[in-house]
Structure formats: C-alpha cells, structure tokens
C-alpha cells in the first residue's frame, strides 16, 4: 500500500543489510562510477540478487550522479567533454541491460543543477540544450522501455513545475520519477503549484522520491522538517507508483531519518504507521 517503506543504500553490503532488517517494500541503489567497472557491475548484480533473495522485488538502480568530479549530466557536451559523454552513454546502457535481465528499474536524472552559465558555455541557448536532453532521453526510453524512468531536477533542462517541460514530458510519454523536493525548489516553495504539478504528471509517475525541503535550495530534509504540505499531497500522487524516502542521513549505516519520514507520512495521511 502506498506509501511504501522505501529505502536507499549504496552497494555496500553492510548498508544494504541495515535497510533489509526493516523489511522495506522498495529498495533503491545509489551507484557511483566505481560500480560501472566490470568488477563493480558484478558486485551490483550480486547485491541486487541479495535484495531479491530477501523478498524485495521492487528495485530501482539510480545511475551514477557524477563522473570525474562533475555531475553525470544527460546534456553533457560530446565535443568539449567526450569522456563524460562516453560515461553517460555506456553506464546508462549497461544499467538498462542489467535491469532488463533482472526485471528491475533504472532511474536516470534528466539533469542535475548545472548553472545556466555552464549550460550556455556549451550550447547556444537553454532550448538547444533541452533539445539534446530530450533526444537522449528518447534514446534511453527506446532501449529501456518499461525498465527506465527519468527524474526531475532543479535545472532548467528538466525541471517539473515548468509548463513547457511538463508539456514535452507528457507528449513523449516518459515514465517518471518525481522528486518532491526538486519540484518544491523549482516552484520557490509554493505548495499549491507543487500540488498542481504532481497532479498534472500523476499518470506518468511510476516512482517518487519523497523528500522535504524549505523550497530554497537542495536540502533533502526528513519529512515534517521542511515546508511541504504533506497532508495535501495525498490526493495528487499516483498510488500505483513506488517510492523511497531520499533523506540526508547523519549516518549512512543507519536509515533512521528515512524510516521516521515513512512514519510521519503515514500519520499525516491518517494511516496505520505499520502495515
């Protein structure tokens, strides 16, 4: 039943086992460039199997956030950064292949948070960079099908809350991951606009990152610690989607803030805290 107890961890076995003791219904892997090496992919495959053996079958792999100290941007310029482009394409394809083989999901960020000045240093306009972004997402969708989803960002290249982005997303029928904090930040802390955006994209959202925020910058707060009106979101989310609680942890080997967020949301929605 939505919301699920959805937890996130790296490919570290100790982190994974800490999460599994709480019997999550959804598990998301945070990966790095090291996980994309042959040995890293073998370990990732083994850890996915380990989570499946524990009875968790709703599994998402988050593509690496960075490469060589820079965000792993879908819009990376192929000419000025050929290594970054090669990493984006090969890592995404490898993860999609793994997801198809193991019947799980891959999450690719449509963008991260490159400043406009950085985008415009490689492209003549934001619109031109967006065109490249959507072209590459189209490609990933064509090879990933029901095994790939795209997450919103705070970048103008893929920011939910922007009517033009949402129009194109709907037109392309992308499977989406909606990060509530990213949407709230893009909309400058406006709860009514966040609700409208969530409702507009609801049919295409297959996964949520449920995260609180003050709506000013990327703070990844525990639910109830920010300014999002969680009670109002109950009527605008897709209850057929999965979710995790993507909260900054004080200790990466203790998922307390994620689990507290799950309890908070269940209480806010008038649901039993435990299934």
N, C-alpha and C positions, 0 to 999 in steps of 0.2 A: 504493500500500500504506500502510495506517495504521501509524504516524502519518505524516501528510504534512508536507512543508516548507510550513507555512502562515505567511504574513507579513502584517503590518498596516501601513497607512500612512494619512495624511490624503489629501486630494485634491490635494496639492501634487505637480506633475509630477516634480520632482527626487527627492522621497521615493519616489514610485512607481517611477521608473526605477532607483533604487538597489536596490529589492527585486527588480525583474524580472530584473536581471542574474544572480540566483542561481536562476532558473527555478523559482519556487515552484509547487506544485500547487494551492494555495488562496490566495486574496487577500481580505483584509477591509479595507474602507474605514472609517476613523473620520471621522465627519462632525460639523459644527458648525451652529449656527443660520444662519451665513452661507451654508452650502451649500443652504439651503432657500429662498433667494430665487430669482426666475426666472433670473438670471444664474448663480447658484450651482448650480442644478439642471441647467442646460445644460452647465456645466463638469463636473459629476459624471457626467452621461450620456456626455460625451466621454471622460472618464477610464476609465469602465467599458469603453467601446469600445476604448480604447487597451490595457487589460489583456487583453481578449478577443483583440485582434489579435496580442498576444504569445503566444497559445496557452494562456492561463489561463482556464478556463471555470467553475471552482468559485469563485464570487464572492459575498461577503456584504457588505451595507452595514449598519453599525451606526448606529442612529438617534442623533441629537444627544443628548449626555449632559446638556446644560444649556441654559437659556434665561434671559436677563436675570440671570445670576449665580446661578441656582438650578438644582438638578437637575431634569431633564425627567421628573418622576415620573408614572407611569401613574395614580396615585391623586390627582393634583393636584385640589384642591377647586375645582369650577367656580364656586362663588359668591364665595369670597374671592380667587381668582386666575383671573379669566376669561381674561386674556391668556395665562397659562401653559396653561390648558386648551385654548384655541384652537390654540396652537402644537403641543401634544402631538397633537391630533387631525389637524390639517391636515398637519403634517410626516410623521406616520406614514402617512397615506393617500397622500400624494404619493410617498413612497418605495415603498410597496407597488405603486402603479401603475407606477412605473419598473421595479421588479423583475419584474412580470408581463410588461411589454413586452420586457425584455432577458433574460428567463429566468434570473434570479439570485435571491438571497435577501435578506431584510431581517431584521435582528435588533432586537428591541425588549426593553429591560430591563423585567422585571416590576416592579422597584423599584430604588432605589439604597440610600441609607443614612440617610434622614431619621430623627432620633431619635424615640422614642415620644412624647416631649412635643410635638414638632411635629405628628405624626400626630393626636394626641388634641386638639390645638388646633382641628382642623377636623372631626373625626369623634367620635362618642360612645364608640367603642371600636375596638380593633385589628380586631375581627371585622367591624365595619361598613366600615372602610377596605379590608379584604381583599375584601369583597363587591363594592365598587366596582372594585377592581383586576381581579378575575376577570371581571366584567361587561364591562369594556373590552377585556380580552384576548380574550374570546369574540367581541367585535365585530371586532377585528383579524384573528382567525382566520377569521371568516366571509367577510371580503373578500380575505384574503391566501392562504388555503388552503395549498398546498404551497410557497408563496413567503415564508412568515413563520415566525419562531421566537421563543421567549421565553427570556431569560437569567435565571438565579438571581442573588440579591443577598445582602447581609448584613442587609437589612431584614426585620422580622417579617412584612412583607406578601407576600414572595415568596422565602423562604429554603429552599432544598433542604437536607435534613437534618432538617427539621421534619416529623414524620409526617403531620400534618394537611394541610400544604401539599402534600406528595407524594401524599397520597390524592386531593386535589382535582385536581391536575395529571394524574394517571393517569385519573381519571374523565372529565376534559374532553378527553383525548387530544391535548394540546398537543404540537406539535413543539418540542423544547427545545434550547437551548444550555446546556451545563453548564460553568460556570467552576469549576475545581478549587480555586482559592484561596478563592473565596467560600464554597464548601461547607466547606472546612477551617476557616475562621474561625468560621463559624456553629457548627461542631462542636467548637470550642475545641481544635483541634489533635489530635483523636482519629482516627488513621489507620484503625482498624477501622470506625468509624462512617462515615467518608468512603467506604470501600470498599462498605459496605452500601448507602449512598445511591446511589452510582454504579450498583451492580448493580440496585437497585430501579427506577431510572429508565432503565436502559440501552435498553429497546426504543423509547423515545420520543426519545432524544437523537440529533439529526441533526448537531450541531456541538459541538466542545469548545474552550474557552479553556484551554489547558494552561499553568498558571502555578504557581510555587511560592510558599510562604508559611510564616511561622513559626506561623501559626494564631492570631495575637493581634489584628492589625489589617490594613488593606488595604495590603500592601507590594509586591505584584507582582514577585516575585523570579525571577531566572533559575533554571531547573531545576537542582537539586543544591545550591542556595544556601539552601534553606529546610528544613522538617521533614517534607514529604510523602514517604511511602514509595512512590516511583515504580515500583519493581520489582513491587510487589503490585498495581498498578492494571492491569497488562496483561490480567488475566483478567476484569476487570469493566467494561471500556469496550466501546462499540459500534464494532466495526471497520469498519462500513459508514458511519460518520459522517465528516464532515470535521473539520479542526482548524486552529487557528493557535496560535502561541506569543505570548501577550499579555504581554510583559515590559516593565518600565520600561527605557527606553533612555537612556544617557548623552547620546547624540547622535541626534536624530530622523532624521538623514540617514545613519545607519549602523545597520543591523539586526543587528549582531554578536551581541548578547545573545539575540535570537530564534534565530539560526542555531546558536549554541552550545547552546541548550536542545534543539533538534532533535537535534543530535549526541549530547547527553547521554542523551536518552531512548532513542534507537536503541541505544546502547551498553548501557544498563541493561536493555533487553529482549533483548539478545543478537542484535541485528540489524545488518546492514551499515550503516555510517554514511551511505553514499550509495547511492542506488538503482542 
